[in-house]
Amino acid sequence: MVREKKTLPFEVTYTEKPSKQSRSMKRLAVLLKPENVDGIISALRGLSLDATIYDVKGATKEKERVSSGRGSGTMDLAYTTRKVVATVVNSDDVEDVVGKMKKALGGQSGAVVVISAVDDLVRL
């Protein structure tokens, strides 16, 4: 596999057999609020990485404050809407990418990064 610097698998050219480098890649999936997506995407673009964005719904215990003409109250939410931003990076770059994403959030909490190993990349 010929590896281009900091690109996703669909931009990589393959030889007949995958190399050891493809086995040292990690998938980063960032679970965050919709208003924080732009910051994460701009951080990834700054590192020349592309990403895939998923809409997800999660069960929650959160309450939402609602108001009407007669007063206000709270209502239990059935689910919350979140986004998952996913990308694939080399294992050596994981700490740098996570650090840039953390900096892009500006200290806001609530985002979670799930790091999983990529056993192999197969082009279909």
C-alpha positions in Angstrom: 0.0 0.0 0.0 1.4 3.4 -0.9 0.4 5.8 1.8 -0.2 9.5 1.2 0.3 11.7 4.2 -2.8 12.2 6.4 -5.5 11.1 4.1 -8.5 8.8 4.5 -8.5 5.2 3.2 -10.6 6.0 0.1 -7.8 8.3 -1.1 -5.1 5.7 -0.6 -3.8 3.5 -3.5 -3.4 -0.2 -2.8 -1.1 -2.9 -3.9 -2.1 -6.6 -4.0 -1.3 -7.1 -0.4 -1.9 -4.7 2.5 1.2 -3.6 4.3 1.9 -3.3 8.0 1.2 0.4 7.8 -2.5 -0.2 7.1 -2.7 -2.3 10.2 -1.4 0.6 12.3 -4.3 2.9 11.6 -7.0 4.1 14.0 -10.6 5.1 13.5 -11.5 8.2 15.6 -15.2 8.7 16.2 -16.1 11.9 18.0 -19.6 12.0 19.7 -20.6 15.6 20.2 -23.4 18.2 20.2 -24.4 19.6 16.7 -23.2 23.1 17.5 -19.6 21.8 18.0 -19.3 20.0 14.6 -17.9 23.0 12.7 -15.0 23.4 15.1 -14.1 19.7 14.8 -14.4 19.8 11.0 -12.2 22.9 10.7 -9.6 21.2 13.0 -9.6 18.1 10.8 -9.3 20.2 7.6 -6.3 22.0 9.1 -4.6 18.6 9.4 -5.6 17.7 5.8 -8.1 15.0 7.0 -11.6 14.3 5.7 -14.4 13.1 7.9 -17.8 11.5 7.8 -20.6 13.0 9.8 -23.4 10.8 11.2 -26.7 11.9 12.9 -27.4 9.8 16.0 -30.1 9.8 18.7 -29.3 8.7 22.2 -31.5 7.8 25.2 -31.1 10.4 28.0 -32.2 11.5 31.4 -32.0 15.2 30.4 -34.9 17.6 30.8 -35.8 20.5 28.6 -37.2 23.7 29.8 -40.4 24.7 27.9 -42.5 27.7 28.2 -45.9 28.7 26.9 -48.2 31.7 27.2 -49.4 30.5 30.6 -46.1 29.6 32.3 -43.1 27.4 32.1 -42.0 23.9 33.1 -39.8 21.0 32.4 -40.3 18.1 30.1 -38.4 14.8 29.9 -36.7 14.3 26.6 -37.1 10.9 24.9 -33.8 11.3 23.2 -31.1 13.8 22.4 -29.7 14.5 19.0 -25.9 14.2 18.6 -23.4 14.0 15.8 -20.6 11.5 15.2 -17.6 12.8 13.2 -15.5 9.9 12.1 -12.1 9.8 10.5 -9.1 7.4 10.0 -5.6 8.4 11.0 -2.2 6.7 11.4 -1.5 5.4 15.0 1.4 7.8 15.3 -0.9 10.8 14.7 -3.7 10.0 17.1 -2.5 12.2 20.0 -1.9 15.1 17.8 -5.3 14.9 16.1 -7.1 14.5 19.4 -5.2 17.5 20.8 -6.2 19.6 17.9 -9.9 18.6 18.2 -9.8 19.4 21.9 -8.3 22.8 21.3 -11.0 23.4 18.6 -13.7 22.9 21.2 -12.3 25.7 23.3 -12.6 23.9 26.6 -16.2 23.0 26.2 -17.0 19.6 27.7 -19.4 17.0 26.4 -17.5 15.5 23.5 -16.2 11.9 23.6 -13.6 10.4 21.3 -13.8 6.7 20.6 -10.6 5.3 19.3 -10.7 1.8 17.6 -8.1 -0.2 15.7 -8.4 -0.7 12.0 -7.4 -4.2 11.2 -7.3 -3.7 7.5 -8.6 -1.5 4.8 -10.4 -3.0 1.8 -11.3 -1.1 -1.3 -14.5 -2.2 -2.9 
